[in-house]
Amino acid sequence: FRHSITKMSHLHFTSTNSYKKRVIQMGENPINVFNVGSLVLDNIDKTKLLTKKQLEDEFNFKFEKKNILVSYHPATLTDDYGIKDLLTLLKFLRKLKDTKIILTLSNSDINSKKINNFIKEFELKNSNIAKCVVSMGSIGYLSMLGFVDAVVGNSSSGIIEAPHFKIATINIGSRQDGRIKSESVINCDGTKISLKRSFQKIYNEKFRISLKTFKNPYYKKGSVKSIMKILNNYPLKNIIHKKFYNIK
């Protein structure tokens, strides 16, 4: 769908320079492609986020010494939709010490009901450490990122939003393959060994210090203003007559 939308569009606003190059590779004229950064991140700069106390009251969740946010969705291009990796993750999470886990339910992709049932069952059996939330809402979710140690799962939020808050991401499986990733993102193949290494890294003191220096490749200040400026000044005459742009 995204590929099709690109080919049907005349102006393109990408969130990274690498994505700008990809759009041009698809035959779009470079003069019509602009890297403006992520609109989500631009919105965060203008959003008043919730305090830790407000989050605890809102979601009936008490923060611990260590806190993990889990966001896991069906991996629709894998044979089992990522369920095996999810079960390995949940089994691993049960053994963490001094750690609270807040989990969001998955999106509405195929087999999301199965994934949600496993998440709910995990909360039921581990209510002392786990809290499941159907949806935190945009402000609630973004606010939560400011008070957890890492985002764990396969959500794009771990790739785009989490680095903005200078926290780590454990990215499980192949769902986010092809996306540009910050150095704060730790790719994990979903096995117990890989999970163990990933969790050891997010609590490694040297790595935690380095998180403050990592840049988010999706961030450019004033994304909305950049888009509006381009739209207000771009000549629209003959814009619908698209021609395939050959890379020389």
N, C-alpha and C positions, 0 to 999 in steps of 0.2 A: 504493500500500500504506500509506504513512504517513497519507494522508488518511483511509483506511478505518479504520485503527487508532484514530485520533483520535475518529472518530464512534462507535466501539464502546467507548470508554473513558469512565469516570466521573470520574476525577481526572486532571489533566494537569500535568506538570512540564516547563516550557519552559526553554530555555537563554538566552533574551534577552527583554526586555520587548516588543520588536516581535513576536516569535513568540507571546507571550502574547496580544497583540491579535489576531493572525491566527486563533488558536484560537477566541477569542470571536466573531470574525467568522463562523466556521463554525457558530455557533449554540450554542456551549457556554457554560454559566452561569459568569460571572466568579468566583463564589465557589468554583468547583471548579478554577480555573486558577491555577497558581503559577509565578512566574519564580524558579528556583533556581540558574540558571547551568549550565555544562557539567560533567558528571560526569568527563569526560576530564581537564579542567584541575584539578579537585579532586583527582584521583588523582595528577597530576604533583607536587602539593605534598607528597605522602606517599611518593614514589618516590625511591629512591637511584639516581641516574643514573651512567652510566659516565664515566670520565675520557677525555681525548683519547688517551692511550697505550693504554688498554683498548680503545677503538674501533679504533685502528690495528691492534692485534693480533688483535682479533676478526674484522675484515673484510678484513684484509690490504690496508689502504688508508693511504697516507701523505698527510697534509694538506699543502697548498701554501699560498702566500701568500694566495690567494683560493680559496674552496671553494663549490661549488654542489651542492645536493641536488635531484635531478629525480625527481618522482613523477607519472607520467602514466597515465591510464586511458581506456578507450574513452568517447567522447562519444556516448552511445547515441541522442540525439535529433538528431544531424546525419547528413547523407547518407553521409559517408565515415567516420563514427565517430571523427573528429578525426585521422585518419591524415595528412592533408596538413599540418596544423599541427605534428604531431610531426616529420615529415620536415624541415620548415623549421627547427624548433628544433634538431634534431640537426646539421643543416648549419651552423647559426649557432654552436653550442657548439664545434665543431671549430676555430673561428677565434679563440677566446678565448685570451688570453695569461696565463701565470702562474696558471692556474686548473685545479684538480682537480675532477672531476665524479663524483659517486657517484649511481648510478641504481637505483631499485627497479623490479622487474617489476610489471606492472599487475595489477588484480584479475581476477576470473573472468567479467566481462561479455562479451557478444558481441564477437567480433573481438579479444579480448585476446591471442590467439596471434599474430596479425599484428603487433600492437604490440610484443609481447615479442620477436619475431624481429628487428624493426628495432632494438630496444634492444640485443640481444645482438650483432647485427652491428656496431653502433656501437662497442661495447666492444672487439670483436675487431680492428677497424681502427684504434682509438685507445687501445690498452692503456696507452700512456704517460701518458694524462691521465684515462682513464675506468675506473670500476669498477662492475660490475653486481652487484647482490645480489638474490637471489630474494625474501627477506624478512628484514628486520632484527629482527623481533620488536618488541613495543611498547617495551621499555626501550631497545633499540638505536636505534630510530628517534627516540625522544624525546631520547636522549642526543646523537644526531647533530645535532639542531636547535640544540644549544648551541654548536656549533663551525663551522657553515657561515654564509655571508653571506646566503643566501636559499634559499627553496624555490621551485622552478620547475616548472610543470606545471598540472594541473587537479584536484588532489586536495583534499578538504575539509580535510586537515591543514594546508594553506597558509592556510586561512581561520580555522580554530579554534585549532590548536596553535601554529603558527609565531609569531603575535603575542605569545604568552605568553613566548617566548624573546627578544623585542625584535629580531627579524630581519625582513627584507623578504620579500614573496611576489610572484612574478610569476605571476598567474593567467591562464592561456591559454584563450581560447574561452568557450563559453557553459555549460559543464558545471555551474558553481557559480552560475549566474544565480539570483537570488531570495534568496540567503543574505546576511545582514547581514555587512558587511566592515569591518575596522579600517582606519585610514588607512595602515597599513603594507602593505596589499595594493594592488598595481599591476595593473590590468586590462589585458590585452594581447590584441589581436585575432588574434595568431598570424602576422602578416606580418613580413617581415624588418625593415621600417622600425619597426614597433611593438616588436619585440624589441630592436632597437638602442636605442630611447628608454628602454625599461624597464630594460635593463642599465646604461645611463648613469645612470639615477636611483638604482639601488640602491647605486652607488658614489659618488654625490654626497655630499660631506662634510656639507652642511647637512641633507640627508635622513637620513643615518646618525645624526646627533646627535638629530634629532627622533624617531627610532624609540624612543628611551628614554622619551619622554613620551607616546607613543600608548597609549591604553587598549584592552584586549581586551574587546569587547562581550559575550563569552561567559563572562567570569570573574566568579564570586561566591564568596567564601570560604565553605567549609563546606557545599557543595551536598548532600552525602550526609546530613549531620546535619540539614539543613533538611527534606529529604524524610522522614527517619525521624521527626522531630518532628511533622510534619503527619500522617503515617500513624498515629502513636500516639495522636493527639488528635482525629482527624476523626470526626464522628458518621456512622456507616454506615447508620443507619436510613433507609429509603426511597431510598437512593442509586441503586438500579437503575431507578427511575422517572424516566427522563430526559425533559426537555421542551426544545423548541427555544427558545433565548434570542434574542429580537428586540432588536437594537441600536436604542435610541431616538435 
